[in-house]
Structure formats: structure tokens, C-alpha cells
Amino acid sequence: MPDVKEINMPWVIGCDEAGYGPPLGCFTQASVAIKLPETMDSVENTWSAFPDIFRRRKGAAKARPGDLPMVIDDSKLMTQLDSGLPHMATLWPCLFQLPIPFPETLDSFLNWAHLPHEKTYLEDPTFNPRKTITWGVEEQQRLLIKDKLATAGLGHGIAKISMVSPSFFNKIINKTLNKSSVLELGWKGHICWWLNELPGDDPLVIISDRLGGKKSYTSLFQETLQGNGIVQVIAENNEGATYKVMGARREILLMVRTKADFRYLPVAAASMLAKHLREISMEMVNEFWQTLQPGIKPTAGYPEDGKRFYDEIKHLLPKHQIKEFSVWRQR
């Protein structure tokens, strides 16, 4: 299996998701592109290569969101901290091209960050375009981190998101009869965007966690290329898969790995961004239904407690002309 150091140092793109299993709330996906400096020869040690800028979760409970080094880790680990969500909310302003002043509402944020295809987050009765977003970082902190990134040769990154409502989620399942098709459709949309929109001809290394139990991605990646190259299998085994694209305008390497959000910083960042958006989705779910039924205990949307929550609100659906299809996922 070739190492990334065999090609010129690339844009490294990490992909991850949140909310795939829970039956309530939006399913979210995020992808993060970070341009590594020429002085770096591998994506395997991104954390240790920039110790003044990035660190893992260890000791993060004592770190103030926005402080350096920034805490970036698998979102499942970050959510164990009281300050986990504020840490996640620092990534957009500090690492990516978030416009100044920062978007104050969810609608303005999605207009900037969401993939520019079908608005998959609509048809959700709980969606509130005017919901206020708290970013958890001060402008002085953002400028300090920007300077540190530039000194390290990292500059700024780019991020894209997709937010899929229960209604859109159910429509895909009805059409394909396969829940994993929701995951694959979003994954293809993200990668297509990077292949078509990322400027320049610098190499791309795309890293993703496994999509469910899927072990071979040749046909899926070939479809994603839309005729702009031929996928060559480098390796497929229990640890993951590696593919190279032949005949494209730029070098492209696709790496699918188990526990990618633990092993690679760009994937960990994508994990945190997807989780941040998922948490915003669940805040809207709880706010919407608590307005209609004051006193109801909030939920994170996971299967057991999600079922409890849905049982307590489903009597409200007919009264407010809301269909189960737009609230509760079929799978």
C-alpha cells in the first residue's frame, strides 16, 4: 500500500458523518480540505507535525475553546467533555473561510457552507432558518490562529457540509430500499464537489472512514468521477482500501480506513463539524416540540430515548398537519 509521501504534498480531504443511526433529527456529513506544506512528507502525523497548532483531546477539559493548540479529535471523544461543543464551534471561524462577520443565523451559514445542490435540509418542520449560532471564539483568537497557520505553511482550510432532513432521508430509502444509499449519496456529493470545485491542479488525498461494512469502493468511486478518470485498485483488505485515479487532470488518491476519525486530523475535524451541525439540528427538534408541548424532556435522538420522545409527541402530528414521514426515519 503506497504512502502519501509518494506524491507531491496534497490537499488532504477528510470526510465523516454524524446522526446516521438515530431516528430523529437530521443526518449530517462534513468534509474538510487542508493543504499541507511542502515541508511535510506524510498525513499520518499531522497532529505531531504542528504541536503549537493542533492537539488531541487529552487534557482538553482544561483548555478554553479557541486556545492554542486547538483541540481536534474524534467527535465521540469530544462530546464526553462539558466544553466539547464549544470546541467544535471554533473550527469554522479558525480553520476555514467563514466570512466576516460570522453568520449569525443557521440559514445564512448554510447558504455559505452547504453543498450547492438540492437543499436536503428542507421539508423538516423543526427547521428554523433564523436559529442563532454561537461560534465560541473571539476575533482576536481567530486572528492569532490564522497567523500560526500561515507561519506553519498551512494557510486556511475549506469545509463543506450536507444536512439531510428525515423526509429526504426517507425518500432515498423508499427509492433504493437501502439505508446505506443515504450515506453513499452524500459521500459522492462531497467528493464530486472537491473534484470539480477545488482550485488548481495540486494532488488530492481523500480519506474516509468505512461506509458501514463496505469493503470495496471501486464502482462507487468510479461513478463519483463521472468519466474523469479510471480507478485503479491499490489494495483492499481488512484495514481499509486504497485507490489511485488514472487519467485525471490531477493526482488523486482515495484512502478508506477503519477508525479514520481517530487516525487522521482532517477526518477528525470533519467528524467534529458534522457533530456540531447534528447538535444544532437536535436543538431545533427539542425547541420546536417543547414549544408545542411544554415540559417534555429533551432528547439527543438516539434510538431508545428517541422512541420515548416520539411516543410523547406523535399525538400532536395530526393537529399541526405534520406527517410522520417528515419527523421519524423509517430506518
N, C-alpha and C positions, 0 to 999 in steps of 0.2 A: 504494500500500500504506500503510494508516494507521499512524501511530506510536502506541506505547502511551500517550504523553502525552495522547492524545485522550480517555482515560477517567480517572476518579479513580485515584490510585495504588493498585495492587492487591497481592494476594498473587501473587507470581511463582513458578510451579512449573516446575522443570526436571526432565526425565526422561532417563535414559540407562541403558545396559546394559553387561555385561561377560561374556565367555565364550560368545558366540553361535557362533563358528566352531570352537573346539576340540572334539574328540570325547570328551574325558574331563572329568569334574568337572561341577559344577553350572553352569547358566546363571543369571545374576543380573541383576536390574533394580532400580533405585532411583529414587525421586522425592523432590524437595526443595522445600518451600514456604518462602519468605522474604517477610515483609511489609515492603514498602518504606515509608519515611516519606513524609509528605505534602510534605516539602520537596524531594523528588526527583522529577524530571519524565520520567525515561526509564530503561528497563532496559538500555540499550545501554552505559552507562558505570559499571556497579556497582563495578568494581574501583577506578577513579579517584575515584569519589564518596566512598569510605571508605578513604583511603590508610593510616590508622592501624590499620585492622582487617584488610583483605584486600590481598594482592598476588599477582601471578602467579609462575610457577616461577623466573624469572630470579634468580639468586643464592641459591636455596633450599638449595643444598648447604651453605651456611654458617649456615642457620637451624636452631634447635633446635625440634623439634615442640612446638607449644603456645605458642611465642613469638609476639609481635605485631610486625608484621602477620602474620596467618595466611596460609600459602601454599595457594592454591586454584587448580588448573589441571586441564586435561585429564589423566586418569589415565595415558594413554600417555606423557605427558611426565614425570609424577611417578615412574613406575616406572623411569625412567632414573637416578634418584638412589638412593644407598645408604639414605638416610633417607626414601625415598618412602612406604613402607608405614606407618612410624610417623606421618608427616604425615597420611596418610589416616585413621589411627585416632584423630586428635584431633578430627575433625569431629563425631562422635556426641556426646561429652560437652560440647563447647564451643558448638555451634550449635543443638542440638536437645534435646528434652525427655527426655533419657536419665535414668532415675530414679537417685536417690542412696540407697544406694551403687550404683555402676555394676554392671550384671550381670556376674557372674564367669564364667558358662558360656554356651556357644552357645545352649543350649535356653532359658535364661531371657531371653537377648537376643532371640531370635526370637519368643518369646511377647509381647514388647513391640513389636517393630518390624515383624514380618511382616504383610502384608495379612491381614485376618481372614476369609479364605475357605479353601478347601481347602489343606491343608498339602502343598504341591507339592514339598517337600524330602525327604519320607519315601520309603520304598522304595529307599533308597540304602544299600548295605551298608557304605559307608565313613563314613556319617553318625555322628558321635559327639556326642550331646547334652551330654556332660559336658566337652567340649573347653573349655579355659580361654582366655579372650580377654584380650589385653593392649591397653589403651587408649592408652598413650603420652602421657598428660597428667596433671599433678598437680592436686589440688583447688585450690590457690592460683592456678594458671594459669587454670583454668576460671572461677573467680570474677572474675578480672581481665578476662577476655574478656567475661563476662556483663555487667559494668559498662560496658565500652566499647560493647557492642551497645546497651545501654539508653540511653546518652548520645547515640548516633548516631540513636536512634529506631527501631532495628531489632528490639529485643527479642530473642526467640528464634525459631528456625525449627521446622519439623516435617518429619520424614522417614519414609518408608515403603519397605519392601523386599519383593522376592519372590525366592525361591531355588528353582530348578527342577531336580530330580534328572534324571539321564539316563533313568530309567524313565519319568517323567512326560513328559519331552521326546519320547521315542519314541512314547508313547501318542498324543500330539497329532498327530505326523507320520503315524502309521498311520491316524488318523481323517480327517485333512484332505488327506494326500498333499502337504503343502506346508510346508516348513521355516519360511517367514516367518510362518505362522499362530501359531507359538510366540511370536514377537516381538510380533505384533499382539494376541494374547490377553492377554499380560502388560501391554502398554501400555493396553489397555482397562480391565483390572482396576485399575490405578493411577489412571487418570483418573476412573473411576467412584467410587473411594473419596474422592477430593478433592471431587468434585461433591456427594456425599451427606453427607460427614462433616466437612468443613471448616466451622467455626462462623461465624456471621454472614452478612451479605449483601454483603461487600466484593467488588469485582471480582476476577476470576481471569484471569491471563495464563498460559497453559500453553505451554511451549516444549520442543520435542523435536527431536532430530536426525532425519534421514530414516530411515524403516524400509526398509532395503535400497534398491532402486531405485525405490520407490513415489513417484509424483509427486502423485497426487490422494488426499485423505483424507476427502472429503465423506461417503461412505457409511459408512466406518469410524467417523468421529466421530458421525455421526447414530445409529448403533447404540449407541455408548457413552452417549449422552444418555438412552436408554431412554424416549423420548417427552417428555422435559422440555425441549423447545425445538426450534427449527428452525435447521439450519446454513446460513449464508449465505456463499458464496464471495466473498472479497475479492480474492484473487489466487492464481494458480498459475503458476509459472514455473520456470526452471532453478535459481534460487537457493533456492526453497522455496515454501511456500504459507501463506496467512493466511485464517482463517475467523472469523466472528463468529456468536454464537448469539443468535437472536431468540426472545423469549417465555419466557426462563428467569427465575428469581427474582433472579438477579444477572447483571451483565455478564460475559461470557466471551469471551475472545479466544484462539484457538489459533494458534500460530506453529510451523511446521515449517521448519527451516533446515539447510542444509549446514554442517558443522563447528560445530554449535551448542555442543558442549562446549568449543570454543575461544573462541566469541564471547560466551557468557553465563555469568556466575558461578554461578547456580543449577544450570545443566546441568553445569558443570564439577564442582560439589560432588556432584551425583548420580553423575557418572562416577567420582569418587573413592570414593564409598560402595559402588557396585556392584563396583568393582575390589577394595576391601577385603574384601568378602564372598566374592568369587571366590577371592581368595588364601587365605582361611580354608578354603574348600572344597577347594582343591588341597593344602593342608597335611594335611587329613584323608585324602585319597586316598593321599598318599605315606606317611603314618604307618600306615594300615591295611595296605597291601601290603608295606611294609618289615618289619612285624611277622611277616607270613606268609612272606616271602622276604627275610631279612636280606641286606644288601649291594646290593640293587637300586638303581640310580642314580635319584634323584628326577626328576620331570618337572613342567613347567608345564602340560602337557596339550595343547599346540598340535599341529596335525596330524602333522608328521613325527616329532617326538620322542614324541608321544602314541602313535603306531603302534608305535614301538620299545618303549615301556613296556608297552603292551598285549600285544605278542608275548611279552614276558618273564613276564607274569603269567597269561595265559589258560589255561595248563595247571593252574592252581590252582582254576579255577572249578568243575569237577565235584566235586573233593574237598571243597570247602566249600559245595556246593549253591548256588552263585551263578550266576545266568543272565547271559549276555552282554548281554541286553536292559537290565539294570539297571546296567551298567557302561559300555558303549560305545554312543555315539549312532549312529543309523543314517545321519544326515546332519550 
